[in-house]
Amino acid sequence: MTLHSTIQDDETDKSAKPSYFNLPPLDVSVAFPQATPASTFPPSASDYYQFDDLLSPEEQALRKKVRECMEKEVAPIMAEYWEKAEFPFQLVPKLGDLRIAGGTIKGYGCPGLSLTGSAIATAEVARVDASCSTFILVHSSLAMLTIALCGSEEQKQKYLPSLAQLKTIACWALTEPDYGSDASSLKTIATKVEGGWILEGQKRWIGNGTFADVLIIFARNTTTNQINGYIVKKDAPGLTATKIANKIGLRIVQNGDILLKKVFVPDEDRLPGVNSFQDTSKVLAVSRVIVAWQPIGISMGVYDMCQRYLKERKQFGAPLAAFQINQQKLALMLGNVQAMTLVGWRLCKLYEKGKMTPGQASLGKSWITLKARETVALGRELLGGNGILSDFLVAKAFCDLEPIYTYEGTYDINSLVTGREITGFASFKPAAMSQRSRL
Protein backbone atom coordinates (compact mmCIF):
# COMPACT_ATOMS: atom_id res chain seq x y z
CA MET A 1 0.00 0.00 0.00
CA THR A 2 1.29 3.44 -0.91
CA LEU A 3 1.34 5.96 1.94
CA HIS A 4 0.84 9.65 1.16
CA SER A 5 2.66 12.33 3.10
CA THR A 6 -0.25 14.74 2.91
CA ILE A 7 -3.99 14.36 3.44
CA GLN A 8 -5.58 13.11 0.22
CA ASP A 9 -9.12 13.54 -0.95
CA ASP A 10 -11.49 10.59 -0.72
CA GLU A 11 -10.92 9.42 -4.29
CA THR A 12 -7.15 9.33 -3.91
CA ASP A 13 -7.50 7.56 -0.57
CA LYS A 14 -9.75 4.91 -2.12
CA SER A 15 -7.40 4.29 -5.02
CA ALA A 16 -4.53 3.67 -2.62
CA LYS A 17 -6.32 0.71 -1.00
CA PRO A 18 -7.17 -2.69 -2.45
CA SER A 19 -10.61 -3.05 -4.01
CA TYR A 20 -11.63 -5.52 -1.29
CA PHE A 21 -10.53 -3.26 1.59
CA ASN A 22 -14.08 -2.39 2.73
CA LEU A 23 -15.64 -5.80 2.29
CA PRO A 24 -17.49 -7.06 5.40
CA PRO A 25 -15.77 -9.76 7.46
CA LEU A 26 -16.49 -13.36 6.65
CA ASP A 27 -19.00 -15.08 8.86
CA VAL A 28 -17.01 -17.03 11.44
CA SER A 29 -18.58 -20.31 10.35
CA VAL A 30 -17.19 -19.69 6.84
CA ALA A 31 -13.86 -18.29 7.95
CA PHE A 32 -13.27 -21.11 10.44
CA PRO A 33 -15.51 -24.09 9.68
CA GLN A 34 -13.58 -26.56 11.84
CA ALA A 35 -15.11 -25.49 15.18
CA THR A 36 -18.57 -24.34 16.27
CA PRO A 37 -18.85 -20.76 17.59
CA ALA A 38 -20.58 -19.92 20.87
CA SER A 39 -23.67 -18.61 19.09
CA THR A 40 -24.58 -22.32 19.06
CA PHE A 41 -23.83 -22.90 22.71
CA PRO A 42 -22.16 -26.16 23.74
CA PRO A 43 -24.03 -28.66 25.94
CA SER A 44 -23.27 -28.60 29.64
CA ALA A 45 -20.36 -30.89 30.48
CA SER A 46 -18.91 -29.39 33.66
CA ASP A 47 -21.00 -31.13 36.36
CA TYR A 48 -18.43 -33.90 36.76
CA TYR A 49 -19.22 -34.61 40.43
CA GLN A 50 -22.98 -34.61 39.77
CA PHE A 51 -23.65 -31.52 41.84
CA ASP A 52 -27.16 -31.50 40.39
CA ASP A 53 -28.02 -34.32 42.81
CA LEU A 54 -27.62 -31.87 45.71
CA LEU A 55 -30.38 -29.64 44.37
CA SER A 56 -34.07 -29.92 45.13
CA PRO A 57 -36.44 -30.83 42.26
CA GLU A 58 -37.54 -27.18 42.15
CA GLU A 59 -33.93 -25.96 41.90
CA GLN A 60 -33.17 -28.51 39.18
CA ALA A 61 -36.22 -27.40 37.19
CA LEU A 62 -35.22 -23.75 37.56
CA ARG A 63 -31.69 -24.55 36.37
CA LYS A 64 -33.05 -26.32 33.29
CA LYS A 65 -35.45 -23.49 32.46
CA VAL A 66 -32.80 -20.75 32.75
CA ARG A 67 -30.24 -22.79 30.79
CA GLU A 68 -32.64 -23.39 27.92
CA CYS A 69 -33.60 -19.71 27.70
CA MET A 70 -30.01 -18.48 27.76
CA GLU A 71 -28.82 -20.96 25.14
CA LYS A 72 -31.76 -20.26 22.83
CA GLU A 73 -32.34 -16.52 23.23
CA VAL A 74 -29.06 -14.98 24.39
CA ALA A 75 -26.22 -17.07 22.95
CA PRO A 76 -26.98 -16.24 19.28
CA ILE A 77 -26.71 -12.47 19.79
CA MET A 78 -24.38 -11.94 22.77
CA ALA A 79 -21.12 -11.45 20.79
CA GLU A 80 -22.76 -8.85 18.54
CA TYR A 81 -24.05 -6.76 21.44
CA TRP A 82 -20.84 -7.21 23.43
CA GLU A 83 -18.82 -5.84 20.51
CA LYS A 84 -21.19 -2.89 20.13
CA ALA A 85 -21.30 -2.32 23.92
CA GLU A 86 -25.06 -2.04 23.65
CA PHE A 87 -27.81 -3.59 25.74
CA PRO A 88 -30.30 -5.96 24.01
CA PHE A 89 -33.51 -4.53 25.43
CA GLN A 90 -35.58 -7.03 23.42
CA LEU A 91 -34.39 -9.74 25.84
CA VAL A 92 -35.83 -8.08 28.95
CA PRO A 93 -39.35 -9.61 28.61
CA LYS A 94 -37.82 -13.07 28.09
CA LEU A 95 -35.62 -12.66 31.17
CA GLY A 96 -38.66 -11.44 33.08
CA ASP A 97 -40.55 -14.60 32.12
CA LEU A 98 -37.90 -16.68 33.91
CA ARG A 99 -39.24 -15.37 37.24
CA ILE A 100 -35.81 -15.01 38.83
CA ALA A 101 -35.84 -11.25 39.48
CA GLY A 102 -36.39 -10.72 43.19
CA GLY A 103 -34.57 -13.95 44.02
CA THR A 104 -35.17 -14.85 47.65
CA ILE A 105 -37.76 -12.12 48.33
CA LYS A 106 -41.11 -13.56 49.39
CA GLY A 107 -44.38 -11.88 48.46
CA TYR A 108 -44.99 -8.74 46.39
CA GLY A 109 -44.94 -10.81 43.19
CA CYS A 110 -41.39 -12.02 43.85
CA PRO A 111 -40.39 -15.67 43.33
CA GLY A 112 -39.29 -16.45 46.90
CA LEU A 113 -36.48 -18.74 45.78
CA SER A 114 -34.04 -20.43 48.10
CA LEU A 115 -30.66 -18.72 48.10
CA THR A 116 -29.31 -21.85 46.41
CA GLY A 117 -31.94 -21.56 43.69
CA SER A 118 -31.15 -17.89 43.13
CA ALA A 119 -27.43 -18.69 42.99
CA ILE A 120 -27.95 -21.51 40.49
CA ALA A 121 -30.00 -19.22 38.27
CA THR A 122 -27.23 -16.61 38.41
CA ALA A 123 -24.63 -19.19 37.39
CA GLU A 124 -26.72 -20.43 34.48
CA VAL A 125 -27.17 -16.88 33.16
CA ALA A 126 -23.45 -16.14 33.58
CA ARG A 127 -22.51 -19.42 31.89
CA VAL A 128 -23.78 -17.94 28.61
CA ASP A 129 -23.35 -14.22 29.25
CA ALA A 130 -21.86 -12.49 32.30
CA SER A 131 -23.33 -9.11 31.35
CA CYS A 132 -26.89 -10.43 31.51
CA SER A 133 -26.17 -11.91 34.93
CA THR A 134 -24.79 -8.57 36.14
CA PHE A 135 -27.86 -6.76 34.80
CA ILE A 136 -30.12 -9.07 36.83
CA LEU A 137 -27.85 -9.05 39.89
CA VAL A 138 -27.80 -5.25 40.17
CA HIS A 139 -31.54 -5.07 39.62
CA SER A 140 -32.47 -7.96 41.91
CA SER A 141 -29.81 -8.75 44.51
CA LEU A 142 -28.93 -5.13 45.19
CA ALA A 143 -31.78 -2.75 44.33
CA MET A 144 -34.83 -4.97 44.92
CA LEU A 145 -33.30 -6.58 47.99
CA THR A 146 -32.58 -3.14 49.48
CA ILE A 147 -36.26 -2.22 49.13
CA ALA A 148 -37.30 -5.61 50.56
CA LEU A 149 -34.96 -5.45 53.58
CA CYS A 150 -34.88 -1.71 54.25
CA GLY A 151 -38.04 -0.29 52.71
CA SER A 152 -41.40 0.51 54.23
CA GLU A 153 -44.43 -1.67 53.59
CA GLU A 154 -45.77 1.00 51.25
CA GLN A 155 -42.51 1.09 49.29
CA LYS A 156 -42.47 -2.68 48.92
CA GLN A 157 -46.02 -2.75 47.61
CA LYS A 158 -45.39 0.18 45.28
CA TYR A 159 -42.11 -0.88 43.66
CA LEU A 160 -41.45 -4.61 44.01
CA PRO A 161 -44.25 -6.14 41.87
CA SER A 162 -43.26 -4.36 38.63
CA LEU A 163 -39.55 -4.83 39.36
CA ALA A 164 -40.13 -8.58 39.83
CA GLN A 165 -41.58 -8.79 36.32
CA LEU A 166 -38.81 -6.60 34.85
CA LYS A 167 -41.50 -4.19 33.71
CA THR A 168 -39.45 -1.55 35.51
CA ILE A 169 -35.67 -1.67 35.97
CA ALA A 170 -33.62 -0.60 39.00
CA CYS A 171 -30.03 0.32 39.76
CA TRP A 172 -28.06 0.64 43.01
CA ALA A 173 -25.81 3.66 43.47
CA LEU A 174 -23.23 3.47 46.25
CA THR A 175 -19.81 3.90 44.54
CA GLU A 176 -18.48 7.39 43.85
CA PRO A 177 -15.53 8.72 41.83
CA ASP A 178 -13.47 9.26 44.99
CA TYR A 179 -14.81 6.35 47.03
CA GLY A 180 -14.76 2.76 45.81
CA SER A 181 -13.44 0.30 48.39
CA ASP A 182 -13.78 3.10 50.96
CA ALA A 183 -17.48 3.47 50.17
CA SER A 184 -18.42 4.33 53.77
CA SER A 185 -16.67 7.69 53.28
CA LEU A 186 -18.98 8.71 50.42
CA LYS A 187 -19.67 12.43 50.11
CA THR A 188 -22.99 12.65 48.26
CA ILE A 189 -25.22 14.53 50.68
CA ALA A 190 -28.89 14.54 51.60
CA THR A 191 -30.26 17.70 53.21
CA LYS A 192 -33.64 17.71 54.95
CA VAL A 193 -36.14 20.20 53.61
CA GLU A 194 -39.88 20.59 54.01
CA GLY A 195 -41.60 17.48 52.64
CA GLY A 196 -38.45 15.65 51.68
CA TRP A 197 -34.73 15.74 50.95
CA ILE A 198 -32.33 17.43 48.55
CA LEU A 199 -29.62 15.16 47.13
CA GLU A 200 -26.37 16.52 45.75
CA GLY A 201 -23.37 14.55 44.57
CA GLN A 202 -21.99 12.14 42.03
CA LYS A 203 -21.99 8.35 41.56
CA ARG A 204 -19.85 6.21 39.24
CA TRP A 205 -19.84 2.67 37.84
CA ILE A 206 -23.58 2.29 38.38
CA GLY A 207 -24.83 -0.73 36.45
CA ASN A 208 -28.18 -0.15 34.66
CA GLY A 209 -27.73 3.50 35.62
CA THR A 210 -28.43 5.02 32.21
CA PHE A 211 -31.86 3.44 31.73
CA ALA A 212 -33.12 2.51 35.22
CA ASP A 213 -36.66 3.55 36.14
CA VAL A 214 -35.82 3.39 39.84
CA LEU A 215 -32.47 4.40 41.34
CA ILE A 216 -31.44 3.43 44.87
CA ILE A 217 -29.15 6.26 45.98
CA PHE A 218 -27.02 6.30 49.12
CA ALA A 219 -26.16 9.70 50.56
CA ARG A 220 -24.85 11.22 53.79
CA ASN A 221 -27.50 12.82 55.98
CA THR A 222 -26.16 16.31 56.73
CA THR A 223 -27.88 16.32 60.13
CA THR A 224 -26.75 12.95 61.48
CA ASN A 225 -23.66 12.46 59.27
CA GLN A 226 -24.87 8.89 58.70
CA ILE A 227 -25.51 7.11 55.39
CA ASN A 228 -29.18 7.00 54.36
CA GLY A 229 -30.90 5.40 51.38
CA TYR A 230 -33.31 7.03 48.93
CA ILE A 231 -35.48 5.94 46.02
CA VAL A 232 -35.08 8.30 43.08
CA LYS A 233 -37.20 8.03 39.94
CA LYS A 234 -35.84 8.45 36.43
CA ASP A 235 -35.94 11.94 34.94
CA ALA A 236 -36.19 13.57 38.36
CA PRO A 237 -35.25 17.26 37.95
CA GLY A 238 -31.51 17.64 38.50
CA LEU A 239 -30.74 13.96 37.78
CA THR A 240 -28.58 12.96 34.81
CA ALA A 241 -26.88 9.68 33.92
CA THR A 242 -24.35 9.11 31.15
CA LYS A 243 -22.72 5.92 29.89
CA ILE A 244 -19.13 5.04 30.81
CA ALA A 245 -17.37 4.25 27.55
CA ASN A 246 -14.29 2.23 26.58
CA LYS A 247 -14.73 -0.72 28.94
CA ILE A 248 -12.99 -4.00 28.09
CA GLY A 249 -15.28 -6.16 30.24
CA LEU A 250 -19.04 -6.56 30.80
CA ARG A 251 -19.47 -4.39 27.74
CA ILE A 252 -23.20 -5.10 27.47
CA VAL A 253 -23.75 -3.69 30.97
CA GLN A 254 -24.55 0.00 30.80
CA ASN A 255 -22.49 1.46 33.64
CA GLY A 256 -23.26 5.10 34.29
CA ASP A 257 -21.92 8.29 35.79
CA ILE A 258 -24.80 9.75 37.79
CA LEU A 259 -24.97 13.44 38.67
CA LEU A 260 -27.36 14.69 41.35
CA LYS A 261 -27.84 18.45 41.32
CA LYS A 262 -30.37 19.46 43.96
CA VAL A 263 -32.57 16.42 43.29
CA PHE A 264 -35.70 16.49 45.46
CA VAL A 265 -36.80 13.21 47.01
CA PRO A 266 -40.13 13.17 48.90
CA ASP A 267 -40.20 11.80 52.44
CA GLU A 268 -42.10 8.71 51.34
CA ASP A 269 -39.14 7.67 49.17
CA ARG A 270 -36.55 7.69 51.92
CA LEU A 271 -35.71 4.09 52.88
CA PRO A 272 -36.47 3.93 56.62
CA GLY A 273 -34.23 0.90 57.20
CA VAL A 274 -31.01 2.55 56.03
CA ASN A 275 -29.74 4.68 58.91
CA SER A 276 -26.02 3.93 58.73
CA PHE A 277 -23.52 2.30 56.42
CA GLN A 278 -23.85 -0.89 58.46
CA ASP A 279 -27.39 -1.28 57.16
CA THR A 280 -26.04 -1.88 53.65
CA SER A 281 -24.30 -4.97 55.05
CA LYS A 282 -27.63 -6.79 55.22
CA VAL A 283 -27.89 -6.45 51.45
CA LEU A 284 -24.23 -7.03 50.64
CA ALA A 285 -24.13 -10.25 52.68
CA VAL A 286 -26.61 -11.80 50.27
CA SER A 287 -25.38 -10.16 47.08
CA ARG A 288 -21.78 -11.16 47.75
CA VAL A 289 -22.83 -14.82 47.77
CA ILE A 290 -24.74 -14.36 44.51
CA VAL A 291 -21.78 -12.55 42.94
CA ALA A 292 -19.59 -15.53 43.82
CA TRP A 293 -21.77 -17.66 41.54
CA GLN A 294 -21.09 -15.45 38.54
CA PRO A 295 -17.47 -16.66 38.10
CA ILE A 296 -18.70 -20.21 38.72
CA GLY A 297 -21.10 -19.83 35.80
CA ILE A 298 -18.48 -18.15 33.61
CA SER A 299 -16.05 -21.00 34.29
CA MET A 300 -18.73 -23.58 33.50
CA GLY A 301 -19.33 -21.97 30.12
CA VAL A 302 -15.63 -21.69 29.32
CA TYR A 303 -15.06 -25.35 30.20
CA ASP A 304 -18.03 -26.41 28.07
CA MET A 305 -16.73 -24.35 25.15
CA CYS A 306 -13.17 -25.68 25.43
CA GLN A 307 -14.25 -29.30 25.72
CA ARG A 308 -16.23 -29.09 22.48
CA TYR A 309 -13.58 -27.04 20.70
CA LEU A 310 -10.77 -29.47 21.51
CA LYS A 311 -12.77 -32.33 20.04
CA GLU A 312 -13.59 -30.41 16.86
CA ARG A 313 -10.31 -28.62 16.15
CA LYS A 314 -7.57 -30.73 14.53
CA GLN A 315 -3.84 -30.14 14.20
CA PHE A 316 -1.06 -32.53 13.24
CA GLY A 317 -3.70 -34.93 12.02
CA ALA A 318 -5.47 -35.34 15.37
CA PRO A 319 -8.09 -33.53 17.49
CA LEU A 320 -6.56 -31.14 20.01
CA ALA A 321 -8.30 -33.21 22.69
CA ALA A 322 -5.92 -36.10 21.92
CA PHE A 323 -2.83 -34.21 23.12
CA GLN A 324 -1.70 -34.88 26.68
CA ILE A 325 -0.94 -31.27 27.61
CA ASN A 326 -4.41 -30.16 26.51
CA GLN A 327 -6.04 -32.94 28.53
CA GLN A 328 -4.05 -31.84 31.59
CA LYS A 329 -5.28 -28.26 31.23
CA LEU A 330 -8.84 -29.37 30.67
CA ALA A 331 -8.70 -31.59 33.77
CA LEU A 332 -7.35 -28.71 35.86
CA MET A 333 -10.18 -26.47 34.63
CA LEU A 334 -12.73 -29.16 35.46
CA GLY A 335 -11.31 -29.64 38.95
CA ASN A 336 -11.51 -25.90 39.55
CA VAL A 337 -15.16 -25.84 38.52
CA GLN A 338 -16.01 -28.68 40.95
CA ALA A 339 -14.23 -26.96 43.85
CA MET A 340 -15.73 -23.54 43.10
CA THR A 341 -19.22 -25.01 42.82
CA LEU A 342 -19.00 -26.84 46.13
CA VAL A 343 -17.65 -23.77 47.96
CA GLY A 344 -20.49 -21.70 46.51
CA TRP A 345 -23.04 -24.35 47.46
CA ARG A 346 -21.75 -24.51 51.03
CA LEU A 347 -21.97 -20.72 51.32
CA CYS A 348 -25.62 -20.89 50.31
CA LYS A 349 -26.36 -23.56 52.90
CA LEU A 350 -24.59 -21.63 55.66
CA TYR A 351 -26.68 -18.57 54.80
CA GLU A 352 -29.93 -20.54 54.67
CA LYS A 353 -29.20 -21.94 58.16
CA GLY A 354 -28.36 -18.47 59.49
CA LYS A 355 -24.73 -19.43 60.11
CA MET A 356 -22.86 -17.54 57.38
CA THR A 357 -20.46 -14.82 58.52
CA PRO A 358 -19.22 -11.80 56.52
CA GLY A 359 -15.75 -13.33 56.46
CA GLN A 360 -17.06 -16.55 54.95
CA ALA A 361 -18.93 -14.66 52.23
CA SER A 362 -15.84 -12.59 51.45
CA LEU A 363 -13.56 -15.64 51.32
CA GLY A 364 -15.99 -17.36 48.98
CA LYS A 365 -16.15 -14.40 46.61
CA SER A 366 -12.40 -13.72 46.62
CA TRP A 367 -11.26 -17.34 46.29
CA ILE A 368 -13.82 -18.30 43.65
CA THR A 369 -12.96 -15.32 41.45
CA LEU A 370 -9.26 -16.14 41.83
CA LYS A 371 -9.77 -19.74 40.68
CA ALA A 372 -12.06 -18.55 37.89
CA ARG A 373 -9.29 -16.32 36.57
CA GLU A 374 -6.99 -19.33 36.42
CA THR A 375 -9.67 -21.43 34.73
CA VAL A 376 -10.51 -18.87 32.07
CA ALA A 377 -6.82 -18.17 31.40
CA LEU A 378 -6.30 -21.88 30.72
CA GLY A 379 -9.25 -21.79 28.34
CA ARG A 380 -7.72 -18.83 26.57
CA GLU A 381 -4.54 -20.89 26.03
CA LEU A 382 -6.44 -23.92 24.75
CA LEU A 383 -8.23 -21.97 22.03
CA GLY A 384 -5.06 -20.48 20.57
CA GLY A 385 -5.82 -17.68 18.11
CA ASN A 386 -9.56 -18.19 18.50
CA GLY A 387 -9.05 -17.49 22.19
CA ILE A 388 -8.97 -13.77 21.40
CA LEU A 389 -12.26 -13.77 19.46
CA SER A 390 -15.55 -13.09 21.22
CA ASP A 391 -17.18 -15.52 18.74
CA PHE A 392 -15.77 -18.43 20.73
CA LEU A 393 -16.82 -17.08 24.18
CA VAL A 394 -13.49 -17.49 25.98
CA ALA A 395 -12.01 -14.07 25.09
CA LYS A 396 -15.27 -12.41 26.08
CA ALA A 397 -15.40 -14.37 29.35
CA PHE A 398 -11.74 -13.54 30.00
CA CYS A 399 -12.56 -9.83 29.83
CA ASP A 400 -15.91 -10.07 31.63
CA LEU A 401 -14.32 -11.77 34.61
CA GLU A 402 -12.01 -8.85 35.34
CA PRO A 403 -14.65 -6.40 36.63
CA ILE A 404 -16.28 -9.23 38.61
CA TYR A 405 -12.91 -9.87 40.27
CA THR A 406 -13.05 -6.22 41.38
CA TYR A 407 -16.68 -5.31 42.14
CA GLU A 408 -18.62 -6.23 45.29
CA GLY A 409 -15.29 -5.94 47.09
CA THR A 410 -11.95 -6.39 45.37
CA TYR A 411 -9.97 -9.57 45.95
CA ASP A 412 -7.79 -7.66 48.42
CA ILE A 413 -10.61 -6.03 50.35
CA ASN A 414 -12.50 -9.31 50.67
CA SER A 415 -9.31 -10.99 51.87
CA LEU A 416 -9.00 -8.32 54.55
CA VAL A 417 -12.63 -8.84 55.63
CA THR A 418 -11.83 -12.50 56.16
CA GLY A 419 -8.51 -11.62 57.78
CA ARG A 420 -10.21 -9.34 60.28
CA GLU A 421 -12.65 -12.08 61.20
CA ILE A 422 -10.02 -14.77 61.77
CA THR A 423 -7.45 -12.57 63.57
CA GLY A 424 -9.53 -9.94 65.31
CA PHE A 425 -7.46 -7.14 63.74
CA ALA A 426 -8.74 -4.72 61.10
CA SER A 427 -6.06 -3.77 58.59
CA PHE A 428 -7.94 -1.72 56.01
CA LYS A 429 -6.06 1.52 56.72
CA PRO A 430 -2.27 1.88 56.64
CA ALA A 431 -0.45 2.28 59.92
CA ALA A 432 0.28 5.87 60.92
CA MET A 433 3.56 7.13 59.52
CA SER A 434 4.71 8.09 63.02
CA GLN A 435 4.47 4.46 64.09
CA ARG A 436 6.74 3.20 61.31
CA SER A 437 9.01 0.38 62.40
CA ARG A 438 12.71 1.19 62.79
CA LEU A 439 13.36 -1.99 60.81
Beta strands, then each sheet from edge to edge (+ up, - down):
strand 1: 106-107
strand 2: 110-111
strand 3: 170-173
strand 4: 189-193
strand 5: 196-207
strand 6: 214-221
strand 7: 227-233
strand 8: 239-243
strand 9: 255-266
strand 10: 270-271
strand 11: 314-315
strand 12: 318-319
sheet 1: 1+ 2-
sheet 2: 3+ 6+ 4+ 5- 9+ 8-
sheet 3: 3+ 6+ 7- 10+
sheet 4: 11+ 12-
end
